[in-house]
Amino acid sequence: MKRRFGLLFILFFSMLIIFPDDSSSQKVEPIVIGAPIPRASTYGQNGERSMILAMEEINAAGGIKLGTEKRPIKLEIVDTRDQEPGVPTSEVLLALEKLILDKKVKILAGGPTMSECCLAALDLFPKYKALSIINIGCWTPGWHAKTAKDIENYKYNFRLSGHVVYWVRDLVGLLRYIKEKYGFDKMYVTVAEAAHAKAAAEAVEKGAVADGWKIVGKEVHPLATTDFSMMLRDVRRTGAQVLFIWDHTPESLSMITQWYDLKIPAIPIGFVGPTEDPVMWKQTAGKVAYLVEFAGEGGTLPGQKITPLTTPFFEAFKKRWGDEPRGTGNVPSYTALYLLKDIIEHAGTLDTESLLTAVKKTDMVTVGGRLRFDPTNHQAIYGTDPKETLLGQTLQWQDGKRVCIWPRQIAVGEFKLPPWVKSAK
């Protein structure tokens, strides 16, 4: 027995000499990215999935090259809860501060998503000299208006997601097309009680009226409203041919199903939170048919070829999550990690000031178009030419499918009238 034990000891010792324990030399410290995400919301789920997908792809390819080594990304996710009813802005800011202070992160990508919260958070990042990339929601024009007033103070803040001024500009172009083709000129406007929603209503009214539309009714409803029958009857009474909607809440789906059941002769156009989801046709038994939905940042609809990266992202997302990507927040969140990889490798350091210099020089092809930031306010530039800008996208539900109908440069189908809505021509 002693002899056997001695032989085993010699064999084990010999193996240590031949194969020394070098785990300490192989262990590479990850680059930690703070990810503030409202995890209970659709947009938070979109952003989280796309950030995880990008992280996994980057890490599978070796990670981020920093100096002489490649380091993996680690996402430090905190639930900001800022799209849940009743959560005060102070709690959202506290979650951000805990992420920065407790987890020692100096680079953040994600939210806050609610306009009121992301506006308040703008002052947090200069305080801690932390780089912030907003890539989920925060569509208020107040964000870039505030950064533009003192860009030196807000130099740590960048927004990759779009905002309602871009989106309304796209929708006004679509409304112009519909007016010219069908002779419509009467619009009813209904929006949720939220800063970005009311800003959208104001902007679309201004643009549509300039094109000859008449606003025949307006309504602002509380968040989480579920019964829209009185408003819809008012739409019918006014003779509106278009019902412009801006409501990010899950409850807004009730408006569309009630519109379908009542066969209201006005085309629903705008932003209705959950209806961009691929499961909506089945979930509503087809009652989203003919809805025209602004579907967030471009790159998540079937058949799109915005850039050579669009289809690979779409297919990779389906493979990883077993579902087609939804709109809002997906493409900017996926892009955010590749942006961080790019600027870290160009800077050659994690020093925040060096990263700021690198991000301001960004000029890269992404899933959703060409990415550059406006130097006056640090907003990513959106337009309708994917060779020059990022793009938004508008879908219409047709025969159980999400069909991109606008802008023309990336459309894969044509707009269709509901059978109970007649042309005025």
Summary of the structure (lengths in Angstrom):
residues: 425
radius of gyration: 24.5
end to end distance: 101.0
largest distance: 101.8
contacts: 1521
relative contact order: 0.13
helix: 43%
strand: 21%
